[in-house]
């Protein structure tokens, strides 16, 4: 029994104090499958350990993207400035089977300044991920990998993100040269942002095993990810991910990319790690952008907004209203404009996905229009 308890403490997280006002040390174990080298696996295992500690502590996971490059140096200790993660001490690292295991103590000082604590959660939708060259999907017949991967990312955002509420997936194609279409898709989903991607490399290399060993297949995974603003239809962030992992399936077998067998394989685990990195990059890049509840109904001195309890809206919240409009510029192109008003509102009732707010200046209520937006006043 003591052995079980000890194992749970070493693989889970142990906090020294219950108050988030002070720095806390967490003991955590991170793991990663060894593919290309033990050095790369060590980095991934350490990233896994840091993510677990930060996630458990309630600190800002958006800062992890900036820390990742600093973990590439093979050291026993790391210290950081201007980060909620203050100190990392590597207590042990070893290889178990084909897994790299890293045990670490991590000093974290959560603050109240993280954007996800100051703003409402943003709505985000996931568009279909496309395989650029379907010929590369022949091995394993994984033609639906893009579709299934978009669902994995949607679940990752829904379950693990601090700053976003997932509104689901869409099969419509996202083309950055068609911003009006992107705005329509976002509006249909009720999404402030859309995520999409192109899988650009699924090629494989085969290491001959010889007489006594089976051949080993290593398969590439490269993908371009893009984020679009649903209000403007414009791309606001783009990033490329490239990884390689063992493909443990026979060259001629058909692989079900919805199955647990695929997602628990070394290749599936790698793709899940990439999906977590996508979520962390989203937290890093757009969590501090302003969340804009929109007026969807107006009656008297009350309005209904399209954010509710799941987005963090609470009764008593103070909101500032901005009027929205459009105009044609000198080149004949339609443009959106947003102008600050003198109207403030107080949230009076909160429902699951929408809320009711009362206008603090009733004489100005008639100037509020459907589509006007607000921001939370801290």
N, C-alpha and C positions, 0 to 999 in steps of 0.2 A: 504493500500500500504506500509506504514511504517513497518507493521508487516511482510510482505512478504520480504522486503529488509533485515530486521533484521534477519529473519530466514535464508536467503541465506548467510549472512555474518557469522552466527554462524555455519552453516553446511558446508560451503565451507572454503576456506583458505583466510586469509587477510594478505597481506604483508605490512610492515611498510615503506619499501624503495625499489626502483627498482634495486639498485646495488647489485650484488652478492658478492662484495668485503667486505661487512660488515655483521655482524650478523643480523638476522631478526627474529622477533617474528611472529608466525602464530597461529591463532585461528582456531580450528578444532574440529569437533564432530565425535567420533567413536561409532559404535554400534556393538552389538553381541547378538545372540539369546541365551537365558538362557536354558541350558539343564541339566547338572549335578549339577551345583551350581552357585550362584550369584558371588562367588569369581572367578571361572574360566571364567565366562562371562565378568567380569570386566577386566581381563587380556587381553582377546581377543579384547574387545572394545578399550582398551588403545593401543594395538598393531595396530589396525585399524586406530586410530587417528594419531599415529606416522608415519605410512606408508603413509597416505594421505599427511601429511605435508612435509615429505622428498621427496616424489614423485613430489609434486608441486614445491618445492624449487629448484629441479635439483641437490640436494646433492646425495651422494653415497648410493643407497639403499642396496648395498652389506654389509654395516656395521650394518644393522638392525638385522641380525641373531645373532650377538654378544650382542646386547642390550636386546633382548627378555628375557633371564633369569633374568635380573636385574629388569624387570617390574613386577615380581611376588610378590615382597614385596608391601603390601598395604600401600602406602604412598601418601601424598598430593603433594610432590615435589621430583624430581630426578635431580641429577647433574652428569655429566659424564666428564671424562678426556680422551683425545686422541680420541674424536669422533666429527663428524660434528654436532650431536645433543648435545647441551651443557646443556640445562636446560628444564625440563618439569614441568609445574604447573597444577595440577588438579583443575579446577574451580568448577566443579559440576559433580555429578554422580547420576543417578536415574534409576528406573525401569519403563518402559512404556510397558504395556501389558506383553509379554514374551521377551522383548528386554531390554538389559542393555545399557544405554547411558552414555558416558563419554565425558565431554567437557574439553578441555585442551588448554593451551597456550604453544607453543613449540619454544624454541630458537635454531635456526639452523645457522651454519656458514659454508656454502659451500666452499670447497677448489678446486683448479685446479689440485689436485694431484690424484683424483680418476682415477682408471685404465681405466674406460670407456671413459675418456677424453684424455688419453694418447695413447690408442691403438685402432686399428680397431675393429669393432664388429666381433665376432666369429660366424661361421655358426654352427647351432645345429639342429639335427633331433630327432624326438620322435618315438621310436619303440613301438609296441603294448604292452599295459599293460595286464598282464595275471591274471585271477582269478585262484588261486592255487587249490581250492576245489570248483568246480561248484555246488556241493550240497548246499553250503551256499548261492547260488544265487537263490534258488528255491522260497523263499518268494519274491514276486514281479516279479519273472521271469526275473531278471536283468542280464541275461547271457552276454549281450553286454556292461556291465558297463565298463570293462577294455578298450575296443575299443573306447567307447565314451569319457572316461576319458583321454585317450591319445590325443584326439582332443582338449579337454579343456585345457590341459597343453600346447599343441602346440599354441593355441590362446593366452594363458596367456603370453608365451614367446614372441610371435610375437607382441603383443599389449603393454606390460608393461615393458619388459626387456630393460635395458640400454646397455648391453654388448653383446647381441646375436641377430642374424638374423635367424629366423626360416626358415628351408627349407622344412618343411612338416613332414608327418608321413610315416611310413613303416609298412607293415604287417609281415615282416620277423622276425622270432624269434631271439633274441639275447642270445647267450650262451657264457658265459665268458671263457669256455674251448675251444672255437673255435675262437681265435683272427683273423685268416686269413679271416674267414667268416665275422666277424665284420668289418674288413677293407674294404671288398668288398661292404658291405651294405652302409657304410659311403661314399665310393667313388661314388656309384650309386646316393646317395642323394646329394652329394656335401657338406657333413657335416664334420666339424672338430671334433665335439663331438656328441655322441648319448646318449639319455636318455631313460631308460626303467624302468619297475617296475613290482612287483608281489603283487597283492592284496591277503593278507593272512588271513584276518578275516572279515567276513560279518555277524557274528552271532548276534542274537537279544535276548533281555530279555523283558518279558512282565510284567508290573505292573498292577495287577488286580484293576479295577476301582470301583468295588462294585455295589450296586444297582442303584445309581444315576449318576455314572460317567463311561465314556467309558474306556476301557483298554488303557494303554499307552505303546507304543513299543519304546524301545531305541535300536539302532543298532550300532554295532561296525564298525569301519573302520580302518584296519591296513594294511600298505603297506611298502614294501622295495623298495627303489629307488636306482638306480645305474647310474653312468655316465661313459662312455667309451671314450677313446681317439681314434678317427677315423684313426689316422696315425699309431698307434701301435696295436690297437685292445685290449688294456689292460684296466681293470677297474681302475679308478683313484679316485672315491669317492662313498661312499655308506651311506645311511641314512634310518632310520626307522621312520615312522610316525604312530601314533595311536591316534584316536579320537573316540568320541561317540556322537551321535545326535539322536533326536527324529525321528522316522519313522512314518510319519503321514498318511500313506496309509493303507488300509485294508489288513489284512494278506493274503487274497485270490485274491487280485487284481493284474493285470498285469501292471507294471509300465514302461512307455517309458522313457528310460534314455537319449533320445535326446530332450525331451520336456522341455519347460519353466516351466511347472508344477513341474517337478522333480527338476530342478536346482534352483528354487526359494523356494523350501521347506527347512525346517531346515536341513535335511540331505544333500541336494544338496548345500546349502550355506556352510555347514561345509567342503564339498569336495572342493569347490571353494577356501575356506580359505587355505586348505592344498596345493592346486595348487599354490597359491601365495607364501606360505612358501617354496615350492620346487624352485620356481623362485628366491626367496631371497637367498636360500642356494647355488644355482648355481652362483649367483652374488658374494656371499661371497667366494666360494671355487675356482672358475676357472676364474673369470673376470680378474685377474691379470696375468694369464698365457699368454705367448706370442702368439699373433695372427700371423699366418704364411701364407701370400699370396703365392700361388704356381704358377709357370710358366706353362702355358697351351699351349703356342705357342711362337716360336722364329723365327725372320726373320731379318737378318742384325744385326744392333745394337739396335733393338727394340724387346721387349717381351710383351706378353699379360699375365696378372695375373688374378686370379679367384675371385678377390674382386673388388667391384665398389662403386658407390655412396651410396647405401643403407648400406654399411659397414663402411662408413665414409672416404673413400679414396678421396683425393683432389689433383688437379693438383699442381705440385710443391713439393709434398711429396718426401722425400729422403728415399731410401730403401737400406739395406745391403743384399747381396745375400749369401746364404749358399748352398753348393752342397750336394745333397743327394745320397746315395748309399746303397748297402747291401753286407753282407758277411756271411759265414757259420762259426759259432764258433767251439771250440774244441769238443763240444758235438754233432756237426752235426745239430745245430739249426740255422735257418735263423735269422739274426739280421740286423736292419737298422742302418745306421750311417749318421750323418750330420756334415759337416766340413765347417768352416767359410772361405770365400774367400775374396779377395781384391777388389771385384767388388761392385760398388755402382750404383744405378739407380735413375732416377728422373721421377716421374709420369708426363706424357705429355698430356694424354687424359683420361677422366673418363666417363664411361658409367654406366648404372643402376647397373649391377652385375659383371662387369669386367672393366679392365682399361689397358691402354697402358703405358709402361715405356721405357725410353731411357737409354741405357748403358752409364755411364759417362766415361768409358775407352773402346772405340770401339775396341781396339786391343785385348781385353779379351773376346769379345762377343761370339766368337766361342766355348768357354768352357762352355757356359750355356746350360743346358739340360732340357728337359721337366721333370717336377717333382721337380726341384730345388725350394727352398723356400726362403723367404725374411722376414725381420722384419723392422718395421718402426723405423727410427732414429729420436729421439726427440731433 
